[in-house]
Amino acid sequence: MKFKDFGKKTVAALAVAAAAALPVTAQAEADFAGKTIEIIIPFSETGGSAKWANFFAPLLSEAMPGEPTVVVKFMPGAGSTKGANWFQEQSHEDGTLLFGSSGSTQFPYLLDDPRVKYEYKDWIQVMATGTGGVAYLNAEDGAKYDGTANQLKDVDFIYGSQGATRLDLVPLLAWEMLGMNVEPVFGIKGRGDGRLMFERGEATIDYQTSSSYLKGSAALVEEGKAVPMMSWGALDDSGNIVRDPTFPDMPTFKEVCEATDGCETSGDAWEAWKAFFIAGFPAQKIMHLPGDTPDDVVAAYVAAFDAIAARDDFAEISGKTLGKYPMHTGEMAQGAMTAAVSVPDEAKAFVVNWLEEAYGVSLK
């Protein structure tokens, strides 16, 4: 796939193509009565992944055969690679272990981070959901914001970051393309910790995935403590960046870039940003089972997530909590995982060079 053509193939299209080659799973026969399912989240309990997992846990409990107890456990560390490496070593026992990954787990894998010891091809994906993201400013700097970054280029911003090789590379690269001076403070365990830094005044700019923005940051906007700057946007069926359906009144990064002096929505920087946005957001959060899980257990999970998606109230409750994004199950989830790690080599090379030049992060 050519670097310039990557955005023309949406996650949905790639997912369909990948799913076509996957085997059909067996019908659900497993019974989970009396069991406890653990969903392992490799982040802190304050971030978007926590909200995502806590949203699905009670729904999964109701939908799984035997109505087992479903609990969420957190294993933060090394920007999620600690938990992912741990899951890589697990094998099927009784079907009660799920792992919830995020874009921040996908990016180190894509960039050949030496800390990565996990392989997505060894896991079985049973559900995937998309998300969006919103960048926002503190009230003082937000007063200067006019839909462009022109009045923000002389401001020195502080940003609480999990790390430059995590999902944070999407906002960090976007702000740099806009000509903004954003100094990241690396080492936080989750985006929720970044929001807490912002609330305490230790950070002056922040970004959250849609679920965390809806749950916490939107209240800061209502209180006049934060000013939304832009969303990352969403993809239409042709692979074009359009407004996020959860935030239709908010400009996208593409719109702000087009309106800002010196920012271009063409060229290598733009193509790299778009490629990693596609890799990190349209199929951002994914539920995995160990690779040796029997077909009947896999089928039970797929059927349960299908049942959740078919609920009459699902669109309403998920929209309020997670945002208005598609949910894929079974073969489509596995295809979405393939799409999420299908970034062109040129985009990877650009980002690797940028990380070294901007932050001294060497992955070579």
C-alpha positions in Angstrom: 0.0 0.0 0.0 1.4 3.4 -1.0 2.0 6.0 1.7 -0.2 8.6 -0.2 -3.0 6.1 -0.8 -3.3 4.8 2.8 -6.2 7.1 3.9 -8.3 5.9 0.9 -8.7 2.5 2.5 -10.8 2.9 5.6 -10.6 0.7 8.6 -13.9 -0.8 7.7 -12.7 -1.7 4.2 -9.5 -3.3 5.5 -11.4 -5.1 8.2 -13.8 -6.7 5.6 -10.8 -7.8 3.5 -9.0 -9.3 6.4 -12.0 -10.9 7.9 -12.8 -12.7 4.6 -9.7 -14.9 5.1 -10.6 -15.9 8.7 -12.2 -19.2 9.7 -15.8 -19.3 10.9 -16.0 -20.0 14.6 -18.1 -22.7 16.2 -21.5 -22.1 17.8 -21.4 -21.1 21.4 -21.6 -24.0 23.8 -19.6 -22.8 26.8 -21.3 -22.1 30.1 -19.8 -19.5 32.5 -22.2 -19.9 35.4 -20.5 -19.3 38.7 -17.3 -18.0 37.1 -15.6 -14.7 37.3 -14.3 -13.1 34.1 -11.3 -10.7 34.5 -10.8 -7.9 32.0 -7.2 -6.8 32.2 -6.6 -3.1 31.3 -2.9 -2.1 31.0 -3.5 1.5 32.2 -4.6 3.3 35.4 -8.2 3.4 36.5 -8.5 7.1 35.6 -8.3 6.9 31.8 -10.5 6.2 28.8 -9.7 2.5 28.7 -11.0 2.2 32.3 -14.2 3.9 31.4 -14.6 1.7 28.3 -14.0 -1.6 30.2 -16.2 -0.5 33.1 -19.0 0.3 30.6 -18.9 -3.1 29.0 -18.3 -5.2 32.1 -21.9 -5.3 33.4 -23.3 -5.7 29.9 -21.0 -8.6 29.3 -22.0 -10.2 32.5 -25.7 -10.1 31.4 -24.9 -11.4 27.9 -22.6 -14.3 28.6 -24.1 -17.7 29.1 -24.5 -18.4 32.8 -24.3 -14.6 33.6 -20.8 -14.7 35.2 -19.3 -12.0 37.3 -17.2 -9.6 35.3 -14.5 -7.5 37.0 -12.0 -5.0 35.6 -8.4 -5.2 36.8 -5.7 -2.6 36.1 -2.0 -3.3 35.3 -0.4 0.0 34.4 3.2 0.4 33.5 5.5 1.4 30.6 2.7 3.0 28.7 0.7 -0.3 28.6 3.5 -2.6 27.3 3.9 -4.1 30.8 0.3 -5.4 30.8 0.5 -6.5 27.1 3.7 -8.4 27.7 2.1 -10.1 30.6 -0.9 -11.1 28.6 1.4 -12.5 25.9 2.5 -15.1 28.4 -1.0 -16.2 29.3 -2.8 -19.3 27.9 -6.3 -20.5 27.9 -7.5 -22.1 31.2 -11.3 -21.6 31.5 -12.1 -18.7 29.2 -12.2 -16.1 32.0 -9.4 -13.9 30.9 -9.8 -10.9 28.5 -7.3 -8.2 27.7 -8.3 -4.7 26.6 -5.8 -2.9 24.4 -5.7 0.6 23.2 -4.0 2.7 20.5 -1.3 3.3 23.1 -0.6 -0.4 23.0 -0.7 -0.5 19.2 1.8 2.3 18.6 4.8 0.8 20.4 4.1 -2.4 18.4 4.0 -0.4 15.1 7.2 1.5 15.9 9.2 -1.6 16.9 9.7 -0.4 20.5 12.3 -2.7 22.1 10.1 -3.1 25.2 7.4 -4.8 23.1 7.3 -8.6 23.7 3.8 -9.1 22.5 2.4 -10.2 19.1 -1.2 -9.4 18.1 -1.3 -12.3 15.7 -1.0 -14.6 18.7 -4.3 -13.3 20.2 -7.9 -13.6 19.2 -9.9 -10.4 18.9 -13.6 -10.7 19.8 -14.6 -7.0 19.9 -13.3 -3.7 18.7 -14.7 -0.2 19.0 -13.6 3.1 17.6 -13.2 6.4 19.4 -12.2 10.0 18.8 -10.2 12.6 20.7 -10.5 16.2 21.8 -7.7 18.7 22.5 -8.5 21.6 24.8 -6.8 24.6 26.3 -6.9 26.3 29.7 -9.2 29.3 30.1 -6.4 31.9 29.8 -4.9 30.6 26.6 -8.3 29.5 25.3 -9.4 33.2 25.3 -6.8 33.7 22.4 -8.2 30.8 20.4 -10.0 31.9 17.2 -10.2 28.6 15.3 -6.6 28.8 14.3 -3.3 28.4 16.2 -2.0 31.7 15.0 -2.4 33.4 18.3 -1.1 30.5 20.3 2.4 30.1 18.7 4.1 32.4 21.3 2.6 30.5 24.2 4.7 27.9 26.1 2.3 25.0 26.9 2.8 22.1 29.3 1.3 18.7 28.6 1.1 15.6 30.8 2.1 12.7 28.5 2.3 8.9 28.8 5.1 8.9 26.3 6.0 10.0 22.8 5.6 6.5 21.3 2.1 6.1 22.7 -1.2 7.4 21.4 0.1 10.8 22.6 2.1 11.1 19.4 -1.1 12.0 17.6 -1.6 15.3 19.6 2.1 16.0 19.9 2.6 15.8 16.1 -0.6 17.8 15.5 0.5 20.6 17.8 3.9 20.7 16.2 2.4 20.9 12.8 0.4 23.9 14.0 3.6 25.6 15.1 2.7 25.4 18.8 5.3 25.1 21.6 4.1 22.2 23.7 6.5 20.7 26.3 5.5 17.2 27.3 6.0 15.9 30.8 6.5 12.2 30.2 5.7 9.4 32.6 2.1 9.6 33.6 0.3 6.3 33.8 -2.9 7.2 31.9 -4.7 10.0 30.2 -6.8 10.5 33.3 -3.7 11.5 35.2 -3.0 14.0 32.4 -6.4 15.5 33.0 -5.7 15.7 36.7 -2.5 17.6 36.0 -4.6 20.0 33.8 -7.2 20.5 36.6 -4.4 21.3 39.1 -2.8 23.8 36.7 0.3 21.7 36.3 -0.5 21.3 32.6 -2.0 24.0 30.4 -3.1 21.9 27.4 -4.6 18.4 27.3 -6.2 15.8 25.1 -8.6 13.0 26.0 -10.3 10.2 24.1 -14.0 10.7 23.6 -15.1 8.7 26.6 -12.8 10.5 29.0 -13.7 13.9 27.5 -17.4 13.2 27.9 -17.0 11.9 31.5 -14.6 14.5 32.9 -13.3 17.2 30.6 -16.7 18.4 29.3 -17.5 19.4 32.8 -14.4 21.6 32.9 -15.6 23.3 29.7 -19.0 23.9 31.3 -17.3 25.4 34.3 -15.3 27.8 32.1 -12.0 26.1 33.1 -11.2 24.7 29.7 -11.8 25.7 26.1 -12.2 22.9 23.4 -9.7 23.4 20.6 -10.4 20.6 18.1 -11.3 17.0 17.6 -9.1 14.7 15.6 -12.1 14.0 13.4 -13.4 10.8 11.9 -13.2 8.9 8.6 -15.9 8.8 5.9 -16.4 5.9 3.6 -13.8 7.3 1.2 -11.1 7.7 3.9 -11.5 11.4 4.2 -11.2 13.3 7.5 -14.6 14.6 8.5 -16.1 15.9 11.7 -16.4 13.5 14.6 -20.1 12.4 15.0 -19.8 12.8 18.7 -18.6 16.4 18.4 -20.2 17.7 15.2 -19.9 21.3 16.2 -16.2 21.1 16.9 -13.6 21.7 14.2 -11.3 18.9 13.3 -7.5 19.1 13.4 -7.6 19.2 9.6 -9.8 22.3 9.6 -7.7 24.1 12.2 -4.5 23.2 10.3 -6.0 24.5 7.0 -6.8 27.8 8.8 -3.4 28.1 10.5 -0.5 29.8 8.9 2.3 27.4 7.9 0.3 24.2 8.6 -0.3 22.0 5.6 -2.8 19.1 5.0 -0.5 17.5 2.4 3.1 16.2 2.5 4.9 13.7 4.6 4.0 15.2 8.0 0.3 15.2 7.2 0.3 11.7 5.7 2.2 10.3 8.7 -0.2 12.0 11.1 -3.2 10.7 9.3 -1.8 7.2 9.1 -1.3 7.0 12.8 -4.6 8.6 13.5 -6.3 5.9 11.4 -4.2 3.2 13.3 -5.0 4.6 16.7 -8.6 5.8 16.7 -11.2 4.1 14.3 -10.3 0.7 15.8 -8.8 2.0 19.0 -10.0 -0.2 21.8 -10.0 -4.0 21.3 -10.9 -7.0 23.5 -8.6 -10.0 23.1 -8.6 -13.7 24.2 -5.4 -15.8 24.5 -4.6 -17.4 21.2 -5.2 -21.0 22.3 -8.8 -20.3 23.4 -11.2 -23.0 22.1 -13.7 -22.1 19.4 -16.8 -22.6 21.6 -15.4 -20.0 24.2 -14.6 -17.6 21.4 -18.0 -18.0 19.9 -19.6 -17.4 23.3 -17.8 -14.0 23.6 -18.7 -13.0 20.0 -22.3 -13.9 20.6 -22.4 -12.0 23.8 -20.9 -8.8 22.2 -23.4 -9.2 19.3 -26.2 -9.4 21.8 -24.9 -6.2 23.5 -24.8 -4.4 20.2 -28.3 -5.5 19.4 -29.8 -4.1 22.7 -32.5 -1.5 22.0 -30.8 1.0 24.3 -27.2 0.3 23.2 -26.8 3.3 20.8 -28.1 5.6 23.5 -26.1 4.4 26.4 -22.9 3.9 24.5 -23.3 7.3 22.8 -23.5 9.0 26.1 -20.6 7.2 27.7 -18.2 6.3 24.8 -19.3 8.4 21.9 -21.0 7.6 18.6 -18.6 5.1 17.1 -19.0 1.7 15.4 -18.5 -1.6 17.3 -17.1 -4.6 15.5 -17.3 -8.2 16.7 -15.8 -11.6 15.7 -14.2 -11.7 12.3 -14.8 -7.9 11.8 -13.0 -7.2 15.1 -10.1 -9.4 14.0 -10.1 -7.5 10.6 -10.1 -4.2 12.4 -7.0 -5.3 14.4 -5.3 -6.1 11.1 -6.3 -2.7 9.8 -5.0 -0.9 12.9 -1.5 -2.3 12.5 -1.3 -1.7 8.7 0.6 1.6 8.7 2.8 2.2 5.6 6.5 1.9 6.1 7.0 5.5 5.0 4.7 6.7 7.8 6.6 4.6 10.4 10.0 6.0 9.1 8.8 9.6 9.3 7.5 9.1 12.9 10.7 7.3 14.0 12.8 10.2 12.7 10.5 12.8 14.2 10.6 11.1 17.6 14.4 11.2 17.6 14.6 14.8 16.4 11.9 16.2 18.6 12.3 14.2 21.8 15.6 12.2 21.6 13.6 9.0 21.5 15.6 6.4 19.5 13.9 3.3 18.3 16.4 2.3 15.6 
